[in-house]
Amino acid sequence: MPNANTLLNNGYKILNNSLCRSSKLDAEVLLSSVLKKKIEEIVLTRSILVSKEDETNYQRLIFRRKQGEPIAYILNKKEFWKNTFYVNKNVLIPRPDTEVIVEEAIKLIDKTKQKLILDIGTGSGCIIISLLKERPNIIDHYNVKSKILPLKKLKILDIGCGGGLLCEPMSRLGAEVTGIDASQKNINVAKIHSKKKKLNIKYICSSPENLRINKKFDIILNMEIIEHVDDVKLFLRNSSKFLKKNGIMYVATLNKTLKSYLFAIVGAEYILRWLPIGTHEWNKFVKPSELVSHAKANSMRIKKVDGVVFNPLNNTWDINNDKSVNYIALFEKV
């Protein structure tokens, strides 16, 4: 019966040979998942004996990682804003830089009156769920009294709802929730899960351009989706239809520069393997000037554009003036 030390060394070797830059950490994370023990415990007590079943499971996970599958998809979870979210290949993995959106949204919510929030391309639901869990001021913002159902009477539309990971917690908090997604597969999964949980959520297989609802929202979030659409101007037109006059829209995306190609595609997909290879297409990246022009054509004026930069020294993302890779734009409907 092998011990943890033997498995870790084998895992390091296999992942190193596959040019995985984070082979040591990845091997430890995967073994931690299989043994259901903390990484620190495994590393400090490497003599732990491992059953044949666990050895087989570990080797299976190592092989998947060797093939380039991201850790988040292998383990079906990703940490974001101190919370753990379920993810699979049907949704994009939450990016650390998106935490900046949470920070900025909290600042805005604290300063404004009641708002309805439209999260376009919500994916795993990490942004709205983090907002609701992290800041009790959000509940104050909605001026609600119920502690059991704080979002009661609020109508929320979740565009790009995936499997309903965002819709379900909002429904449990009392909101009247409609989730839409262009993938029928995602909608089917969402319906099955909500039925099991006995939640009253309306799911529609639709994209923004095909959505037929007579409701406008005060806030629209377009995070990490613009770089995946074929026609940005058309997408903004169809999204902005649901935005009230004087309402605001956040757009977080990737700039079209050589640096963004090297960092977001070569680095994130091929070297670090944070994302599956092929997640991004550089020709779909959008320059801030182009985004502003498209937004202006759809009756939205720019209020602010910030760059978002990763700091490898402390593993954090910061807002600054460098918009060469990631950036966030804020628009107002006029």
Legacy VTK file of the C-alpha trace (Angstrom):
# vtk DataFile Version 3.0
C-alpha trace
ASCII
DATASET POLYDATA
POINTS 334 float
0.000 0.000 0.000
1.621 3.300 -1.095
1.892 6.335 1.137
1.074 9.976 0.441
4.726 10.827 -0.204
4.961 8.291 -3.042
1.774 9.529 -4.688
2.797 13.179 -4.410
6.206 12.516 -5.958
4.586 10.605 -8.816
2.079 13.413 -9.286
4.835 16.062 -9.343
6.754 14.097 -11.972
3.774 13.506 -14.260
2.594 17.120 -14.144
6.128 18.486 -14.536
6.552 16.435 -17.687
3.327 17.948 -19.035
4.791 21.447 -18.558
2.271 22.306 -15.859
3.737 25.358 -14.115
1.891 24.719 -10.843
2.553 20.965 -10.735
3.527 20.813 -7.056
0.505 22.688 -5.792
-1.856 20.930 -8.199
-0.682 17.487 -7.101
-1.163 18.439 -3.444
-4.624 19.909 -4.037
-5.797 16.809 -5.899
-4.490 14.411 -3.241
-6.073 16.575 -0.554
-9.409 16.205 -2.343
-9.095 12.425 -2.682
-8.009 11.826 0.925
-10.343 14.508 2.306
-7.512 15.916 4.384
-5.969 19.379 4.539
-2.892 19.941 2.376
-0.853 20.892 5.439
-1.674 17.590 7.115
-0.640 15.596 4.055
2.596 17.507 3.526
3.626 17.231 7.174
2.704 13.557 7.532
3.650 12.097 4.164
3.772 8.582 5.612
-0.038 8.382 5.547
-0.996 5.110 3.877
-3.299 5.372 0.878
-5.836 2.718 -0.110
-5.854 1.213 -3.572
-9.160 2.932 -4.328
-7.809 6.345 -3.344
-4.645 5.709 -5.334
-6.712 4.924 -8.434
-8.889 8.009 -7.947
-5.810 10.186 -7.495
-4.178 8.846 -10.653
-7.386 9.529 -12.557
-7.409 13.156 -11.399
-3.705 13.591 -12.191
-4.328 12.302 -15.716
-7.150 14.810 -16.224
-4.886 17.632 -15.048
-2.095 16.383 -17.315
-4.508 16.711 -20.247
-4.930 20.393 -19.428
-8.265 20.307 -17.600
-8.343 23.124 -15.003
-8.333 22.183 -11.322
-11.651 23.984 -10.834
-13.376 21.726 -13.367
-11.765 18.594 -11.965
-12.898 19.353 -8.412
-16.095 21.175 -9.485
-15.367 24.117 -7.237
-13.644 27.484 -7.240
-12.882 29.901 -4.419
-14.109 33.449 -4.986
-14.477 36.285 -2.466
-13.999 33.874 0.479
-16.804 31.632 -0.793
-16.713 28.318 -2.648
-18.738 28.007 -5.861
-19.707 24.946 -7.862
-18.369 25.071 -11.416
-18.235 22.703 -14.372
-17.322 22.911 -18.045
-20.672 24.554 -18.827
-19.663 27.781 -17.051
-16.524 29.884 -17.105
-14.297 29.673 -14.052
-14.639 32.809 -11.867
-11.566 34.983 -12.379
-9.825 36.554 -9.370
-9.871 39.998 -10.998
-13.677 39.936 -10.992
-13.561 40.483 -7.234
-12.945 44.116 -8.122
-16.490 44.208 -9.530
-17.826 43.120 -6.133
-15.905 45.922 -4.430
-17.136 48.560 -6.880
-20.728 47.279 -6.815
-20.797 47.502 -3.024
-19.632 51.125 -3.174
-22.351 51.967 -5.689
-25.114 50.142 -3.836
-24.271 51.972 -0.619
-24.788 55.317 -2.359
-28.010 54.626 -4.233
-31.653 53.937 -3.594
-33.432 50.674 -4.339
-32.069 49.015 -7.440
-32.863 45.978 -9.520
-29.704 44.284 -10.717
-29.410 42.474 -14.019
-26.380 40.178 -14.141
-25.667 39.368 -17.785
-23.432 36.353 -18.223
-23.651 35.448 -14.561
-22.126 32.002 -15.054
-21.495 30.480 -11.622
-23.306 33.354 -9.887
-20.207 34.302 -7.938
-20.742 38.071 -8.116
-24.296 38.411 -6.839
-23.929 35.666 -4.254
-20.747 37.288 -2.939
-22.509 40.657 -2.753
-25.387 39.204 -0.758
-23.181 37.218 1.610
-20.396 39.730 2.171
-22.193 42.989 2.807
-25.286 43.283 4.997
-25.553 46.799 3.573
-27.061 45.227 0.467
-30.083 44.244 2.519
-30.233 47.819 3.843
-30.037 49.080 0.276
-33.252 47.249 -0.617
-34.924 48.702 2.490
-36.434 45.347 3.427
-37.636 44.352 6.883
-37.864 40.590 6.648
-34.846 38.742 8.024
-36.166 35.440 6.697
-36.872 36.569 3.111
-34.849 39.785 2.679
-35.357 39.925 -1.099
-39.122 39.381 -1.025
-41.055 41.363 -3.702
-37.849 41.990 -5.680
-37.883 40.761 -9.271
-34.489 39.643 -10.524
-33.465 38.553 -14.013
-30.339 36.426 -14.311
-28.991 36.352 -17.880
-26.586 33.518 -18.552
-27.868 31.648 -15.509
-26.105 28.382 -16.321
-27.343 25.638 -14.033
-29.085 28.093 -11.729
-26.267 28.568 -9.252
-27.185 32.217 -8.816
-30.945 31.911 -9.234
-31.385 29.409 -6.407
-29.882 31.425 -3.522
-31.749 34.535 -4.667
-34.974 32.554 -4.748
-34.323 31.224 -1.244
-33.873 34.830 -0.119
-37.388 35.613 -1.362
-36.818 37.168 -4.782
-39.036 36.489 -7.787
-36.383 35.057 -10.077
-36.212 34.531 -13.822
-33.100 32.927 -15.232
-32.202 32.813 -18.912
-29.414 31.029 -20.720
-28.745 30.347 -24.394
-27.932 26.716 -23.623
-30.900 24.366 -23.375
-28.644 21.892 -21.583
-27.968 24.425 -18.836
-31.655 25.277 -18.531
-32.591 21.600 -18.246
-30.078 21.098 -15.447
-31.338 24.238 -13.686
-34.971 23.085 -13.879
-34.161 19.631 -12.519
-32.194 21.036 -9.603
-34.719 23.724 -8.685
-37.493 21.103 -8.734
-35.519 18.918 -6.336
-35.016 21.925 -4.061
-38.706 22.905 -4.410
-37.851 26.406 -5.605
-40.204 28.489 -7.749
-37.822 29.793 -10.414
-38.780 30.593 -13.993
-36.140 29.358 -16.423
-36.120 30.341 -20.096
-33.774 29.180 -22.819
-32.991 32.509 -24.434
-30.289 35.034 -25.198
-30.791 38.780 -24.574
-31.805 39.444 -28.186
-34.570 36.854 -28.038
-35.832 37.630 -24.559
-39.409 38.859 -24.388
-40.064 40.536 -21.050
-41.549 43.966 -20.293
-39.235 45.015 -17.499
-36.312 47.396 -17.178
-33.544 47.312 -14.614
-31.482 49.929 -12.834
-28.196 48.030 -13.046
-26.845 45.648 -15.650
-23.674 43.675 -15.086
-21.839 42.462 -18.168
-18.848 40.659 -16.687
-16.507 38.540 -18.752
-18.978 37.936 -21.543
-18.341 40.712 -24.092
-15.143 38.958 -25.235
-17.159 35.857 -26.140
-19.829 37.422 -28.377
-19.642 37.810 -32.152
-21.226 41.261 -32.397
-20.498 43.519 -29.425
-22.593 46.421 -30.688
-25.618 44.182 -31.186
-25.112 42.529 -27.812
-24.972 45.904 -26.051
-28.082 47.040 -27.912
-30.018 43.966 -26.806
-28.727 44.203 -23.242
-29.368 47.930 -22.888
-33.025 47.427 -23.809
-33.503 46.259 -20.227
-31.746 49.277 -18.717
-33.772 52.160 -17.291
-32.965 55.726 -18.212
-30.132 56.896 -15.949
-29.486 53.256 -15.133
-25.909 52.003 -15.228
-24.101 49.130 -16.864
-20.781 47.622 -15.825
-18.711 45.919 -18.490
-15.615 43.928 -17.509
-13.641 42.489 -20.404
-10.250 42.128 -22.099
-8.424 44.724 -24.158
-7.217 43.838 -27.644
-3.462 44.205 -27.272
-0.380 42.038 -27.697
-0.038 41.979 -23.923
-3.590 40.659 -23.482
-2.826 37.868 -25.944
0.305 36.891 -24.034
-1.342 37.112 -20.601
-4.961 36.008 -21.153
-4.385 33.323 -23.761
-0.763 32.111 -23.756
-0.315 32.576 -20.007
-3.743 31.742 -18.566
-4.643 28.934 -20.987
-1.411 27.322 -22.186
1.060 27.898 -19.346
-0.828 28.328 -16.065
-3.815 26.283 -17.291
-6.224 28.511 -15.347
-8.649 28.130 -18.264
-9.271 25.449 -20.876
-7.336 25.999 -24.093
-9.606 27.765 -26.558
-11.641 29.660 -23.944
-10.720 32.996 -25.532
-10.381 34.215 -29.099
-8.112 37.231 -29.336
-9.958 38.629 -32.354
-13.038 39.013 -30.124
-11.223 41.122 -27.525
-12.434 44.725 -27.451
-10.471 47.946 -27.116
-11.929 50.454 -24.619
-12.390 53.009 -27.384
-14.397 50.507 -29.420
-16.517 49.574 -26.423
-17.245 53.236 -25.684
-18.205 53.806 -29.321
-20.587 50.825 -29.323
-22.124 51.939 -26.045
-22.605 55.495 -27.302
-24.445 54.134 -30.331
-26.840 52.505 -27.885
-27.561 55.639 -25.816
-25.037 54.949 -23.082
-22.342 57.383 -22.058
-19.094 56.429 -20.419
-18.648 57.433 -16.796
-15.440 55.629 -15.915
-12.896 53.107 -17.218
-10.424 51.387 -14.904
-7.684 48.872 -15.530
-7.478 45.680 -13.478
-4.017 44.229 -12.885
-2.828 41.032 -11.202
-0.127 41.403 -8.539
1.808 38.094 -8.386
3.666 39.121 -5.227
0.562 38.990 -3.016
-1.758 37.091 -5.389
-4.310 39.918 -5.612
-5.978 42.028 -8.286
-5.881 45.811 -8.118
-7.617 48.675 -9.907
-5.248 51.125 -11.583
-4.708 52.967 -14.851
-3.237 50.003 -16.749
-5.975 48.911 -19.146
-3.681 46.885 -21.400
-5.173 43.511 -20.381
-8.251 43.577 -18.124
-10.440 46.621 -17.713
-13.819 47.643 -16.312
-16.068 50.281 -17.857
-19.081 51.981 -16.288
-21.841 53.341 -18.544
-25.017 55.335 -17.877
-28.168 55.138 -19.983
-29.125 58.566 -21.351
LINES 1 335
334 0 1 2 3 4 5 6 7 8 9 10 11 12 13 14 15 16 17 18 19 20 21 22 23 24 25 26 27 28 29 30 31 32 33 34 35 36 37 38 39 40 41 42 43 44 45 46 47 48 49 50 51 52 53 54 55 56 57 58 59 60 61 62 63 64 65 66 67 68 69 70 71 72 73 74 75 76 77 78 79 80 81 82 83 84 85 86 87 88 89 90 91 92 93 94 95 96 97 98 99 100 101 102 103 104 105 106 107 108 109 110 111 112 113 114 115 116 117 118 119 120 121 122 123 124 125 126 127 128 129 130 131 132 133 134 135 136 137 138 139 140 141 142 143 144 145 146 147 148 149 150 151 152 153 154 155 156 157 158 159 160 161 162 163 164 165 166 167 168 169 170 171 172 173 174 175 176 177 178 179 180 181 182 183 184 185 186 187 188 189 190 191 192 193 194 195 196 197 198 199 200 201 202 203 204 205 206 207 208 209 210 211 212 213 214 215 216 217 218 219 220 221 222 223 224 225 226 227 228 229 230 231 232 233 234 235 236 237 238 239 240 241 242 243 244 245 246 247 248 249 250 251 252 253 254 255 256 257 258 259 260 261 262 263 264 265 266 267 268 269 270 271 272 273 274 275 276 277 278 279 280 281 282 283 284 285 286 287 288 289 290 291 292 293 294 295 296 297 298 299 300 301 302 303 304 305 306 307 308 309 310 311 312 313 314 315 316 317 318 319 320 321 322 323 324 325 326 327 328 329 330 331 332 333
